[in-house]
Amino acid sequence: MIADKKILITGDSGLAGSLRKLLSSTNTVTCVSRNTGYDVKDIASWFDQFSDHDIMINNAYQDWCQIKVLEHVWQIWSDHAAHMIVNIGSTASDYVRTETDKDAQYWPYRLHKQSLQACFQKIVRLGSCDVKLINPGPIDTKMVSHLDCAKMSPDWLAEKIIWIMQQPEIKRVDLWK
């Protein structure tokens, strides 16, 4: 059980909201997003006020921002074994798109998630901070509401992520529904 931790989550709805709901009963949870006054594109301007947190869940997708968040937090926490960075990637990094007819097209989302995965793979064995990458398939949020496919509920996925966070030997996992 994750308890008595200070947890920072990028994003405030969908999966971030589900994670906040489940984790806040035993932890102090803060969600950062444009809605809460923090632009993930400019993490360097606000992260210092949260550097005392124990866990960063790098969830909000906005172009290259997840890579910037991982790099920034890693630079500060890399040598702190008590800290954890959980990155939410995507199965789109390695697998055929749900819209198979579009799989060969240029897709910035895939490129961004592949870059997050590449960054994770370079740093996961460096330092003492626990770094994880969780690659879910489609999540039932506004972002994929147009897709006709099996989707994970944010609440279901949040439960799986919290379980994975408690497993120090798990560093990367792909989740399907």
C-alpha angles and dihedrals in degrees: 000000000000107000141158093016131134105231127191119198126187108223130030108219138047109018092000090055092049092049091048091050094051098040100041095073091071103017143044105256126189123186117203123198141125086277091059094043100263122109110208088208088069102042092147090066096057113016095089090072088059100039089107090067120109101215133034118196105199097204113134113097118213115146109282095350098105090059090049091049093049093047094046097047092041091055090056101037105031095107096042112095092191092064129085132195115197114193121199107213128161140248084234086082093073110011139066115278120260085239093060093182088064098044095106093050124100108269118181092195090062092047092051093049091046089053091050088051092048091050090049091050091053096051105030093093096039123090125358102273112114107245122186137181119204116188111195126185119233114332120207097251136120090268093069101024090116093060121097100214143097109293132191118236112240090234093053091047093047090056090052092047092051090051091050090049088061093055109082092188093058112085104157132020137168115215125202134183 
